[in-house]
Amino acid sequence: QMSGNGVLFGPLACNENITEAPWEKWTETELPATSTNSVVEVPCGRRILMDLTGAITFGGLVVHGHLKFEDNGIHITTDHVIVQGFLTIGEHQNPVTNQVIFTLTGTTEPDMAV
C-alpha cells in the first residue's frame, strides 16, 4: 500500500482474482461502442480488451477493472481518465505499434465519487 496526503492506496478488493477473469472484447460487452457524453466505467473484477478503432469521445473514462488496448489504433477524447485498477497499453513481448491517443478536455477536477 502507498500513502499520499494521509490516504492509503492499495489494490481494490474486487480485483483480487482478476487474473482468473476471462478477457472480454469491448465491442462484445455493454460498454458503449460509439461516442457518448456519459462517463464510461470499466467494472471492477473484469478484464476488457479495447478493440474499438478510430476516434471516439467519452464524458470520462474510469477504470476499476483491467483495460488493455489491442494494437488497432484509437484516439479517445475525454474529460478525464481515472485508473483505480489496471491500464495496459502494450507489453514487452507484444508492443503496440499503432497509436493510442488520449486527448483530455477537462478543465476541473472530476467528482471523485465516481
N, C-alpha and C positions, 0 to 999 in steps of 0.2 A: 504494500500500500504506500501511496505517496501522500504528502501533506502539502497543502497550499492555502495560505491565509486562514489557517485553523480548521480547514475542511479536509477530511480524509477521502482519498480517491482510491478505488480498487475495482476489481472485476465485478460486473453485475452478476448477482446470484443466478439469474435466469439464463446466463450463458455458460453455466458450469459444465454442461455436457454438449456444448455447441459443436465440438469436433465430430460428434456422432450424428449430428443432424445432416440430412441429405441436402445437396446443393439444389436450389430451385432457380430456374431462369426467371428473370424479372417479368418477361412477357407472358409467363405461364402462371403468374400469381395475381392477387387482387390489386397490386400496385399499379398506378396509372401508367399507361403506355403513350400518353400524349400530354402536352403541356397542361399545367393546372396552376391556379393561384394558391392552392392549398399547400400546407406543409406536408411533405411525404415522409413517412416513417418506416424504416426497416425494423420489423419487430424483433424483440429480444428472443434469443434462442433459435433464430432462423438464419440460414446461410443463403444469401441471394447473389446470383451471378447477373451483373448488369450486361444485358445483351441488346439494349437499345443502341441505335446508331444515329448520327447526325445531331441536330440541335434540339434541345428540349428545355423547357422552363418550369421550375417549381417555385412555390412560395417560400419554401425552405426544405432542407434535407436533414433528417435526424436519423442517425444510425445507432440503434440499440443492439442489433444482432451483428452479423458479419456481411458487409457488402464488398464484393470482389468484382473488379472490372475485367471483362474479356477484352481481347485485342481487336476491337472493332471500330474504334474512333468515335468519340462522343464529346459534345460541348454542352455542359449543363450551366444554365443561368439560374441563379437562385439568390434569395435574400441572405441566406446563411446556411452553413453546414456545421452540424454538431455531431461529433462522434463520441459515443459513450460505450461503443462495442469495438468492432474491428473494421478497418477500411484497408483493402488491399488493391494496389494498382501495380500489377506485375510482380514477378518473383525472380530470384536469381537464375533459376533454371528455366524460367518461362517469362522473359521480359515482354512488356508491352511495347510494340513498335509503332502503333498508331496513337495519335494524341488523345489524351484525356484532359479536357479543359474545363475548369470551373471559373465562371465569371460571377463574382459576388457583387450584389447590387444593394445590400442593406446599408442603412445609414445609422441605425441604432442597435443596441444590444437586444437580441431576441428574448422573449419571455422564457426563462429557464425552467418553467414549469411544464414544458412540452414533454 
